[in-house]
Amino acid sequence: MTTIVPSDQWLAVRRSVKQTGDRFADLVAACDPRAKATRDWTVADTAAHVATVAALHISCLPGGSLSLDGPDLAHRVQITTVDTVSALNDYAMGHFTERDPLVLADRLRSEIGRLLELSDGVDPDAAVPWLGESRVPVAGILAHILNELSIHGHDIARTTGSPWTIPPPDAATFLEFFLVGVIRHGYGRLLDRDDRPRPGRIAVRFQSRYTTPVTLALTDGVVSIAGDAEPFDVKVSFDPTVLNLMMFGRMSKARAVLTGKVVVTGRRPWRLPAFLQTLRMPS
């Protein structure tokens, strides 16, 4: 698959970040900040979390700086893995105490604007440092914050009965720009595990109408992008919205499959769970 982000897709993800950021800020401002959005977080907590993620993203971009307090934050960012993201979130939110929904909504709009400003005119495929000593293309940074806004907007809307949509083209950017981008540029220690890596090779083909087909291979514990002509064990045909909700624990795997929007086929479909134990997302 190409390593260059097409200009029309780059413009589209920038537009979606702005629109979804505005929708999310409006949602936060309109809801009871004390309502539970997740098991552990209120609406205000969720908005504060997204604000801290946006602030961290700003610090990754050329010309950006870290606006969050926390004397150990920079070190924690370097050593974070998928399994310790929750600890980083708790640390960042513990040092960012704002919970007024109107103030948070304004801050989110400001941070989204700053992200778009700093990334304007930058090569979207240029790699920047990210969590766990990984490197992510600039387009991946925007795709990641778009996914944060989408998933956590879903959390708030579900518990408050508010309308919320995650358009499949927006959801598709997480795989297309972020996930493939961080694997291609180097995921550092992000996927580190305490147990020994699984020996052998598992290759999974991901395919949807909204993304370029891509095969990801897990070989002796290392994830890479396989060539289009290389054989694969599993094919996952998916709707990006449903796949993201499933990967981030907002929808069960069984329900995602029963909707018909995540379809698993191939020569060895039973190998997918072992693959996803390594290529996993925080939930």
C-alpha positions as CSV (number, residue, x, y, z in Angstrom):
1,M,0.0,0.0,0.0
2,T,1.1,3.6,-0.6
3,T,3.1,5.4,2.1
4,I,1.9,8.8,0.9
5,V,-1.3,10.3,2.4
6,P,-3.5,11.5,-0.6
7,S,-4.2,15.2,-0.4
8,D,-8.0,14.7,-0.6
9,Q,-7.9,12.3,2.4
10,W,-5.6,14.7,4.3
11,L,-8.1,17.5,3.8
12,A,-11.0,15.2,4.7
13,V,-9.5,14.1,8.1
14,R,-8.6,17.7,8.9
15,R,-12.2,18.7,8.2
16,S,-13.6,15.8,10.3
17,V,-11.4,16.7,13.2
18,K,-12.7,20.2,13.2
19,Q,-16.4,19.2,12.8
20,T,-16.2,16.3,15.4
21,G,-14.3,18.5,17.8
22,D,-17.1,21.1,17.6
23,R,-19.8,18.4,18.0
24,F,-18.0,16.9,21.0
25,A,-17.6,20.3,22.7
26,D,-21.3,21.1,22.1
27,L,-22.2,17.7,23.6
28,V,-20.1,18.3,26.7
29,A,-21.5,21.8,27.2
30,A,-25.1,20.5,27.0
31,C,-24.9,17.5,29.3
32,D,-24.9,17.1,33.1
33,P,-21.2,17.0,33.9
34,R,-21.8,14.6,36.8
35,A,-23.5,12.0,34.7
36,K,-21.6,8.8,34.3
37,A,-20.1,8.4,30.8
38,T,-18.2,5.2,31.6
39,R,-17.9,3.0,34.7
40,D,-15.2,5.2,36.1
41,W,-15.6,8.6,34.5
42,T,-18.3,11.3,34.5
43,V,-19.0,13.4,31.5
44,A,-16.6,16.1,32.9
45,D,-13.9,13.5,33.5
46,T,-14.3,12.2,29.9
47,A,-14.0,15.7,28.5
48,A,-10.9,16.3,30.7
49,H,-9.4,13.1,29.4
50,V,-9.9,14.1,25.8
51,A,-8.4,17.5,26.5
52,T,-5.3,15.9,28.0
53,V,-4.9,13.7,24.9
54,A,-5.2,16.7,22.7
55,A,-2.6,18.5,24.7
56,L,-0.2,15.5,24.4
57,H,-0.8,15.5,20.7
58,I,0.0,19.2,20.4
59,S,3.4,18.6,22.1
60,C,4.3,15.9,19.5
61,L,3.9,18.3,16.5
62,P,6.6,20.6,15.2
63,G,6.3,23.9,17.1
64,G,4.1,22.4,19.8
65,S,4.8,22.3,23.5
66,L,3.4,20.4,26.5
67,S,0.9,22.5,28.4
68,L,0.1,19.9,31.1
69,D,1.6,19.8,34.5
70,G,3.2,16.8,36.0
71,P,6.9,16.6,36.8
72,D,7.1,12.9,35.7
73,L,4.8,13.2,32.6
74,A,7.5,13.3,29.9
75,H,9.1,10.1,31.3
76,R,5.8,8.4,31.6
77,V,5.0,9.2,28.0
78,Q,8.2,7.5,26.9
79,I,7.6,4.2,28.8
80,T,3.9,3.8,28.2
81,T,2.6,0.7,26.6
82,V,-1.0,-0.2,25.5
83,D,-1.4,-1.9,28.8
84,T,-0.3,1.1,30.9
85,V,-2.1,3.8,29.0
86,S,-4.7,3.9,31.8
87,A,-2.0,4.8,34.4
88,L,-0.8,7.6,32.1
89,N,-4.4,8.8,31.8
90,D,-4.9,8.8,35.5
91,Y,-1.6,10.7,36.1
92,A,-2.4,13.3,33.4
93,M,-5.9,13.8,34.7
94,G,-4.7,14.1,38.3
95,H,-2.7,17.1,37.3
96,F,-5.4,18.6,35.1
97,T,-8.2,19.4,37.6
98,E,-10.6,21.5,35.4
99,R,-14.1,19.9,35.4
100,D,-16.4,22.8,34.4
101,P,-18.1,21.6,31.2
102,L,-18.2,25.1,29.6
103,V,-14.5,25.7,30.3
104,L,-13.6,22.2,29.1
105,A,-15.7,22.7,25.9
106,D,-13.8,26.0,25.2
107,R,-10.5,24.4,25.9
108,L,-11.2,21.5,23.6
109,R,-12.1,23.9,20.8
110,S,-8.9,25.8,21.4
111,E,-6.7,22.6,21.4
112,I,-8.3,21.2,18.3
113,G,-7.7,24.5,16.6
114,R,-4.1,24.4,17.7
115,L,-3.6,20.9,16.4
116,L,-5.0,21.9,13.0
117,E,-2.8,25.0,13.0
118,L,0.4,23.2,13.8
119,S,-0.3,20.4,11.3
120,D,-1.2,22.9,8.5
121,G,1.4,22.8,5.8
122,V,3.3,19.8,7.3
123,D,3.8,16.6,5.3
124,P,1.0,14.4,6.7
125,D,3.3,11.3,6.3
126,A,6.2,12.9,8.4
127,A,6.8,10.9,11.5
128,V,6.7,12.5,15.0
129,P,7.5,10.9,18.4
130,W,4.6,9.5,20.3
131,L,3.8,7.2,23.3
132,G,6.2,4.4,24.2
133,E,9.0,5.7,21.9
134,S,6.8,5.0,18.9
135,R,6.7,7.2,15.8
136,V,3.4,8.3,14.2
137,P,2.8,10.2,11.0
138,V,1.2,13.6,11.4
139,A,-2.0,12.2,9.7
140,G,-2.0,9.5,12.3
141,I,-2.0,12.1,15.1
142,L,-5.1,13.7,13.7
143,A,-6.7,10.3,13.1
144,H,-6.0,9.3,16.7
145,I,-7.7,12.5,18.2
146,L,-10.6,12.0,15.8
147,N,-11.0,8.5,17.2
148,E,-10.8,9.8,20.7
149,L,-13.5,12.3,20.0
150,S,-15.7,9.7,18.3
151,I,-15.4,7.0,20.9
152,H,-15.8,9.2,23.9
153,G,-18.6,11.1,22.2
154,H,-20.3,7.8,21.8
155,D,-19.8,7.1,25.6
156,I,-21.3,10.4,26.6
157,A,-24.2,10.2,24.1
158,R,-25.1,6.6,25.1
159,T,-25.4,7.4,28.8
160,T,-27.2,10.8,28.4
161,G,-29.5,9.8,25.5
162,S,-28.0,12.4,23.2
163,P,-27.6,11.9,19.4
164,W,-24.2,10.9,18.2
165,T,-22.9,9.4,15.0
166,I,-19.5,8.1,13.9
167,P,-19.3,8.2,10.1
168,P,-17.5,5.2,8.7
169,P,-15.1,7.3,6.7
170,D,-14.0,9.1,9.9
171,A,-13.6,5.8,11.7
172,A,-11.6,4.4,8.8
173,T,-8.8,6.9,9.4
174,F,-7.8,5.1,12.6
175,L,-6.7,2.0,10.8
176,E,-5.5,3.8,7.6
177,F,-3.5,6.6,9.1
178,F,-2.8,5.8,12.7
179,L,-2.5,2.0,13.1
180,V,-0.8,1.3,9.7
181,G,1.3,4.5,10.2
182,V,2.7,3.6,13.6
183,I,3.5,0.1,12.5
184,R,5.3,1.4,9.4
185,H,7.3,4.1,11.2
186,G,8.0,2.1,14.3
187,Y,5.8,1.3,17.3
188,G,8.7,1.3,19.8
189,R,7.6,-0.4,23.1
190,L,3.9,0.4,22.6
191,L,3.0,-3.3,22.2
192,D,5.4,-4.7,24.8
193,R,4.1,-7.5,26.9
194,D,5.3,-9.2,30.1
195,D,4.9,-12.7,28.7
196,R,7.0,-14.3,26.0
197,P,6.0,-13.5,22.3
198,R,4.1,-16.1,20.4
199,P,6.4,-18.0,18.0
200,G,5.5,-18.3,14.3
201,R,3.6,-16.2,11.9
202,I,0.0,-15.0,11.7
203,A,-1.1,-12.8,8.8
204,V,-4.4,-10.9,8.9
205,R,-5.9,-9.1,5.9
206,F,-8.1,-6.1,6.8
207,Q,-10.5,-4.9,4.1
208,S,-13.3,-2.5,3.9
209,R,-14.9,-0.2,1.3
210,Y,-13.4,2.8,3.1
211,T,-9.8,1.7,3.4
212,T,-6.9,0.4,1.3
213,P,-6.6,-3.3,1.9
214,V,-3.7,-4.1,4.1
215,T,-2.2,-7.3,5.5
216,L,-0.6,-7.1,9.0
217,A,1.7,-9.9,10.0
218,L,2.7,-11.0,13.5
219,T,6.0,-12.9,13.3
220,D,7.6,-14.1,16.5
221,G,5.9,-11.3,18.4
222,V,6.7,-8.5,15.9
223,V,4.0,-6.8,13.9
224,S,4.8,-5.6,10.4
225,I,3.0,-4.8,7.1
226,A,3.1,-7.7,4.7
227,G,3.2,-7.4,0.9
228,D,-0.1,-7.5,-1.0
229,A,1.0,-10.8,-2.7
230,E,1.9,-12.5,0.6
231,P,-0.5,-15.2,1.9
232,F,-2.7,-14.5,4.8
233,D,-4.4,-16.7,7.4
234,V,-7.4,-14.5,8.2
235,K,-9.4,-11.9,6.3
236,V,-11.4,-9.4,8.3
237,S,-14.0,-7.5,6.2
238,F,-15.4,-4.7,8.3
239,D,-17.4,-1.6,8.8
240,P,-14.8,0.8,10.3
241,T,-17.3,2.2,12.9
242,V,-18.2,-1.2,14.2
243,L,-14.6,-2.4,14.2
244,N,-13.4,0.5,16.2
245,L,-16.2,0.1,18.8
246,M,-15.3,-3.5,19.1
247,M,-11.5,-2.9,19.3
248,F,-12.0,-0.3,22.1
249,G,-14.4,-2.5,24.1
250,R,-17.6,-0.6,23.4
251,M,-19.1,-3.6,21.5
252,S,-18.6,-7.2,22.2
253,K,-16.9,-9.3,19.5
254,A,-20.0,-11.5,19.3
255,R,-22.3,-8.6,18.7
256,A,-20.0,-7.1,16.1
257,V,-20.0,-10.4,14.2
258,L,-23.8,-10.8,14.6
259,T,-24.4,-7.4,13.0
260,G,-22.7,-8.7,9.8
261,K,-20.4,-5.6,9.9
262,V,-17.3,-7.6,11.0
263,V,-16.9,-10.7,9.0
264,V,-14.0,-13.1,9.7
265,T,-13.0,-15.6,6.9
266,G,-9.8,-17.1,5.6
267,R,-7.8,-20.4,5.8
268,R,-7.2,-20.2,9.5
269,P,-9.8,-17.8,11.1
270,W,-9.2,-19.3,14.5
271,R,-5.8,-17.6,14.6
272,L,-7.3,-14.1,14.9
273,P,-7.7,-14.0,18.7
274,A,-3.9,-14.8,19.1
275,F,-3.1,-12.0,16.7
276,L,-5.3,-9.5,18.6
277,Q,-3.6,-10.4,21.9
278,T,-0.6,-8.5,20.5
279,L,-2.2,-5.9,18.3
280,R,-4.6,-4.8,21.0
281,M,-6.2,-1.5,22.0
282,P,-6.8,0.0,25.4
283,S,-10.4,-0.4,26.5
